[in-house]
Amino acid sequence: MVNEKFKKLGTNRSAIRELFEYGKKLKEQIGEENVFDFSIGNPNVPAPTSVRESIYKNLNDNTVHAYTSAQGDVKVREKIASYDSAKFNLNLSADDIYLTSGAASALTIVFNAIYTKNAEYIVIRPYFPEYKLFIEASGGKCVEVDSDENFSLDVDKISAAITEKTRAIIINSPNNPTGTVYSKEQIFALCKMLSDKEKEFGGKIYLVSDEPYREITYGKEVVNPMCFYNDVITCYSFSKSLSLPGERIGYIAVSPKAEEKNDLYAAICGAGRALGYVCAPSLFQRVVADNYGKTSDISVYEKNRDLLYDSLTSYGYECVYPDGAFYLFVKSPGSGNSFFEECKKRAVLVAPSDDFGVKGYVRISYCVRTETIINALPIFEQIIKLFK
């Protein structure tokens, strides 16, 4: 006998992963040049050359593959704490940082660390589908709240959804799947409301800020909520900023102003231990420390965004203008999943929005070669004519 819940999860991957795997098989059948895969956020821009140099340098150290401390090497954590403190005007220390195998393990650790009986976690639709999976695996309940008409924060709706069972609000800016960047005014309003709610209910409501796209913006400022609210936990990944998705490296940062901070950090360490998320990959701990603050060439994504957005809107598509990340959220011109299916027939792989908690849209991941977009544009133009 096996655990039926996990058997089901293992048998049925997320829609995005299924599409990604379908795309790999399709490329083998009809040729990679004939498949236009916009399914997954897999950065195509190479990592900075300094990443390769750091790998080679650290491989010459015979200790590079040894265990670090469970929460990560202290020098690496000091580097992260020092950089973030200077950038966001905070007072982080190494003992506020827990290194993880990417943002997924960071979120899983956090949801388990703050769980209490009947805990509820609020997510903002549309949202990264695995949030719900991670929340429910921790024992919590996922409470979905709609964004506003511009796919940004609706603080009044979030406020109305908060109860005495609410343990956390999860935000993601820049957002996956819409590319929306929450403004300073919106973050401040959210933090002010949460401060009032903590007083009203007499308990902790954590603001979990999932920030894997923090550096990928096109002129918009990404605000750190730790500047406005005490009970903040940041989950970060280097997968997107340094183009290292397969290396699985990220971190958790606990606000130095969080009440009962030491207990919170201890719970994070304990959850990491219980879940087996200790000692993140030691080589890449060093690599990200050597390269912290650097990014891949973000201008490529901006070029792709402009090309895709301008072209699709000129054809008649309705798109959310993305100020960050590398996704275009497009309103389906047909009913149901008809647009998605028409794209799939033509080997144009886009992710339907159902898994993101809303219907009637698709997500196009434009972290691909610009040539891929150019070659797919005539197909997008042909498809929309079917719905006019």
C-alpha positions in Angstrom: 0.0 0.0 0.0 1.1 3.6 -0.7 -0.2 7.0 0.2 -3.0 7.6 -2.2 -2.8 11.3 -2.0 0.9 11.4 -3.1 0.3 8.6 -5.6 -2.2 10.9 -7.3 0.2 13.8 -7.2 3.0 11.7 -8.7 0.7 10.3 -11.4 -0.9 13.6 -12.4 1.6 16.4 -12.7 0.6 20.1 -12.7 -0.9 21.3 -16.1 2.3 23.3 -16.7 4.6 20.4 -16.1 2.4 18.1 -18.2 2.6 20.6 -21.1 6.4 21.0 -20.6 6.8 17.2 -20.8 4.5 17.0 -23.8 6.6 19.7 -25.5 9.8 17.7 -25.0 8.2 14.6 -26.7 6.8 16.7 -29.5 10.2 18.2 -30.3 11.5 14.6 -30.7 8.7 13.8 -33.1 8.5 16.9 -35.3 11.8 18.7 -34.6 12.6 21.4 -32.0 12.4 24.2 -34.6 8.7 23.3 -35.2 7.6 23.5 -31.6 7.0 26.9 -30.0 7.2 26.2 -26.3 6.0 29.0 -24.1 4.8 26.6 -21.3 7.3 27.0 -18.4 9.4 29.7 -16.8 12.7 28.2 -17.8 15.2 31.1 -18.4 16.9 30.9 -21.7 19.3 33.8 -21.1 22.7 32.4 -20.0 23.9 32.9 -16.4 26.5 35.6 -16.1 30.0 34.5 -17.0 31.1 35.2 -13.4 28.9 32.2 -12.4 30.9 29.8 -14.5 34.1 31.4 -13.2 32.9 30.9 -9.6 32.1 27.3 -10.2 35.5 26.6 -11.5 37.2 28.5 -8.7 35.2 26.7 -6.0 35.8 23.2 -7.6 39.5 23.6 -6.8 38.6 23.6 -3.1 38.5 20.0 -1.8 36.0 21.0 0.8 33.4 22.4 -1.6 31.2 19.2 -1.6 31.2 18.9 2.2 28.2 19.5 4.5 27.6 23.0 5.6 25.5 24.0 8.6 22.0 22.8 8.3 20.7 26.4 7.7 23.6 27.1 5.3 27.2 28.3 5.5 27.4 31.3 7.9 29.7 33.3 5.5 27.1 32.9 2.7 24.3 33.9 5.0 26.3 36.9 6.2 26.8 38.0 2.6 23.1 37.8 1.8 22.1 39.5 5.0 24.6 42.3 4.4 23.6 42.9 0.8 19.8 42.9 1.5 20.3 45.1 4.5 22.1 47.7 2.5 19.7 47.5 -0.5 16.4 47.7 1.6 17.7 49.6 4.6 17.2 46.7 7.0 19.2 45.2 9.8 19.4 41.5 8.8 21.9 39.2 10.3 23.1 35.7 9.3 20.7 34.3 11.9 17.8 35.7 9.9 18.7 33.7 6.8 18.0 30.0 6.0 19.4 28.7 2.7 17.1 26.4 0.8 16.9 24.3 -2.4 15.0 27.1 -4.3 11.8 29.0 -3.5 9.7 25.8 -3.5 11.4 24.3 -0.5 11.5 27.8 1.1 7.7 28.1 0.9 7.2 24.5 2.1 9.4 25.1 5.1 7.6 28.4 6.0 4.1 27.0 5.7 5.0 24.1 8.0 6.9 26.4 10.4 4.0 28.7 11.0 1.2 26.1 10.9 -1.2 26.0 13.8 -4.4 24.0 14.1 -7.0 25.0 11.4 -4.6 27.5 9.9 -5.7 29.4 6.8 -3.4 30.9 4.2 -4.7 33.6 1.9 -3.5 33.6 -1.8 -4.3 36.2 -4.4 -5.8 35.0 -7.7 -4.2 34.3 -10.1 -1.4 32.6 -8.3 1.3 30.1 -8.7 -0.5 26.7 -8.6 1.9 25.0 -6.2 1.0 27.4 -3.4 -2.2 25.4 -2.8 -0.3 22.1 -2.9 2.4 23.4 -0.4 -0.3 24.9 1.9 -2.4 21.8 2.0 0.6 19.5 2.5 1.4 21.5 5.6 -2.1 20.8 7.0 -3.4 24.3 6.2 -6.4 25.6 4.2 -5.8 27.6 1.1 -8.2 30.6 0.9 -8.4 32.3 -2.5 -9.1 36.0 -2.9 -9.5 37.8 -6.2 -7.1 40.5 -7.3 -8.6 43.8 -8.5 -9.6 44.5 -12.1 -6.0 45.3 -13.0 -4.7 42.0 -11.4 -3.2 44.0 -8.5 -3.9 43.9 -4.8 -7.4 44.5 -3.6 -6.8 45.2 0.1 -10.5 45.4 1.0 -11.1 41.9 -0.4 -8.1 40.6 1.5 -9.2 42.3 4.7 -12.7 40.7 4.3 -11.2 37.2 4.0 -9.1 37.4 7.2 -10.4 35.5 10.2 -8.9 34.4 13.6 -7.6 31.3 11.7 -5.6 33.3 9.2 -1.9 32.6 9.6 -0.5 34.2 6.5 -1.1 36.2 3.3 1.1 35.1 0.4 2.1 37.8 -2.1 4.2 37.5 -5.3 5.6 40.6 -6.9 6.5 40.6 -9.8 3.6 38.2 -10.2 3.5 34.9 -11.8 1.4 34.6 -14.1 0.5 38.3 -14.8 3.8 40.1 -14.5 2.1 42.7 -12.3 4.4 44.6 -9.9 2.6 45.8 -6.7 3.1 49.5 -6.1 4.6 51.0 -2.9 1.2 52.4 -2.1 -0.5 49.0 -2.4 2.1 47.3 -0.2 1.9 50.0 2.4 -1.9 49.8 2.5 -1.7 46.0 2.8 0.8 46.2 5.6 -1.3 48.9 7.5 -4.4 46.7 7.2 -2.5 43.6 8.5 -1.2 45.6 11.5 -4.8 46.6 12.3 -5.9 43.0 11.9 -3.2 41.7 14.2 -4.5 44.0 16.9 -8.1 43.1 16.2 -7.5 39.4 16.5 -4.7 39.4 18.9 -2.5 37.0 17.0 0.2 36.9 14.4 -0.6 37.2 10.7 2.5 36.6 8.6 3.1 38.3 5.3 4.9 35.7 3.2 6.6 37.5 0.2 7.5 35.1 -2.6 10.2 36.9 -4.6 11.8 34.8 -7.3 11.3 37.6 -9.9 12.5 40.5 -7.7 15.3 41.5 -10.1 13.3 41.0 -13.3 11.5 44.3 -13.7 11.3 46.9 -16.5 11.4 50.3 -14.7 9.1 49.5 -11.8 10.3 49.5 -8.2 9.8 46.3 -6.3 9.0 47.2 -2.7 10.2 45.1 0.3 7.3 44.7 2.7 9.8 44.4 5.6 10.0 48.2 5.4 6.4 48.6 6.4 5.4 45.5 8.5 7.1 43.5 11.2 5.9 39.9 10.7 7.3 39.4 7.2 9.0 36.3 5.8 10.7 36.5 2.4 11.2 33.4 0.1 13.7 34.0 -2.6 15.2 31.9 -5.4 18.2 32.5 -7.7 16.6 30.4 -10.4 15.4 33.4 -12.4 17.8 36.2 -11.6 20.9 34.2 -12.3 19.3 31.7 -14.7 20.0 28.7 -12.4 16.6 26.9 -12.2 18.1 23.4 -12.2 20.6 24.1 -9.4 17.8 24.6 -6.8 19.3 27.4 -4.6 17.4 30.1 -2.7 16.8 31.3 0.9 14.3 32.4 3.5 14.7 35.7 5.3 12.9 36.5 8.5 12.3 40.1 9.3 14.6 41.3 12.1 11.6 43.2 13.4 9.4 40.2 13.6 7.9 39.6 17.1 9.2 36.4 18.6 11.8 36.4 15.8 14.0 33.8 17.5 11.2 31.4 17.9 10.1 31.9 14.3 13.6 31.2 13.0 13.9 28.2 15.2 10.6 26.9 13.8 12.0 27.4 10.3 15.1 25.5 11.2 13.0 22.7 12.7 10.7 22.5 9.7 13.7 22.3 7.5 15.0 19.5 9.6 11.8 17.5 9.7 11.2 17.9 5.9 14.8 17.0 5.1 15.6 20.4 3.6 18.9 20.9 5.3 22.3 21.9 3.8 21.3 23.4 0.5 23.7 22.5 -2.4 27.1 23.5 -1.0 28.8 24.4 -4.3 26.0 26.8 -5.3 25.8 28.3 -1.8 29.3 29.6 -2.6 28.4 30.5 -6.2 25.5 32.7 -5.3 27.6 34.4 -2.5 30.2 35.2 -5.2 27.5 36.6 -7.5 24.9 38.1 -5.2 23.5 41.3 -6.7 24.3 40.3 -10.3 21.7 39.1 -12.8 21.5 37.6 -16.3 20.9 39.9 -19.2 17.4 41.2 -18.3 17.3 43.4 -21.4 16.6 40.2 -23.5 13.3 39.6 -21.6 12.3 43.3 -22.0 12.9 43.0 -25.8 10.8 39.8 -25.9 8.0 41.4 -23.8 7.8 44.4 -26.1 7.8 42.3 -29.2 5.2 39.9 -28.0 2.9 42.4 -26.3 3.0 44.9 -29.2 2.4 42.2 -31.8 -0.4 40.4 -30.0 -2.3 43.5 -29.1 -2.0 44.7 -32.7 -3.7 41.5 -33.8 -6.5 42.1 -31.4 -5.5 40.1 -28.3 -6.3 41.6 -24.9 -3.1 41.3 -22.8 -2.1 42.4 -19.3 0.9 44.6 -19.6 3.7 43.1 -17.6 6.1 45.3 -15.6 8.1 42.4 -14.4 8.8 38.7 -14.5 8.7 37.1 -18.0 5.1 36.1 -18.6 2.3 37.6 -20.7 -1.2 37.0 -19.4 -3.5 36.9 -22.5 -7.3 36.8 -22.5 -8.5 33.9 -24.5 -10.5 35.1 -27.5 -12.7 31.9 -27.5 -14.8 30.2 -24.9 -13.5 27.6 -22.4 -10.1 26.2 -23.5 -10.8 26.5 -27.2 -7.9 29.0 -27.7 -5.5 26.8 -25.8 -6.5 23.8 -27.9 -6.1 25.7 -31.1 -2.6 26.7 -30.1 -1.7 23.2 -29.1 -2.8 21.8 -32.5 -0.2 24.1 -34.0 2.5 23.2 -31.6 2.3 26.5 -29.8 2.4 25.6 -26.1 0.8 28.1 -23.7 -0.4 27.4 -20.2 -4.2 27.7 -19.5 -5.1 29.8 -16.6 -7.3 27.3 -14.8 -4.5 26.1 -12.7 -3.7 29.7 -11.7 -7.2 30.0 -10.1 -8.9 32.0 -12.9 -10.5 31.1 -16.2 -10.4 32.6 -19.6 -6.7 33.4 -20.0 -3.5 31.8 -21.0 0.1 32.5 -19.8 2.8 32.9 -22.4 6.3 32.5 -21.0 8.6 34.7 -23.0 11.9 33.7 -21.5 12.7 32.0 -24.8 14.8 32.8 -27.8 13.5 36.0 -29.6 13.6 33.9 -32.8 11.0 31.6 -31.2 8.6 34.5 -30.7 9.2 35.9 -34.2 8.4 32.5 -35.8 5.3 32.0 -33.6 3.7 35.4 -34.3 2.2 34.5 -37.7 0.5 31.5 -36.0 -0.9 33.7 -33.2 -2.2 36.0 -35.9 -3.9 33.1 -37.8 -5.5 31.7 -34.7 -7.2 34.9 -33.5 -8.9 35.2 -36.9 -10.7 32.0 -36.1 -12.5 33.7 -33.3 -13.6 36.9 -35.1 
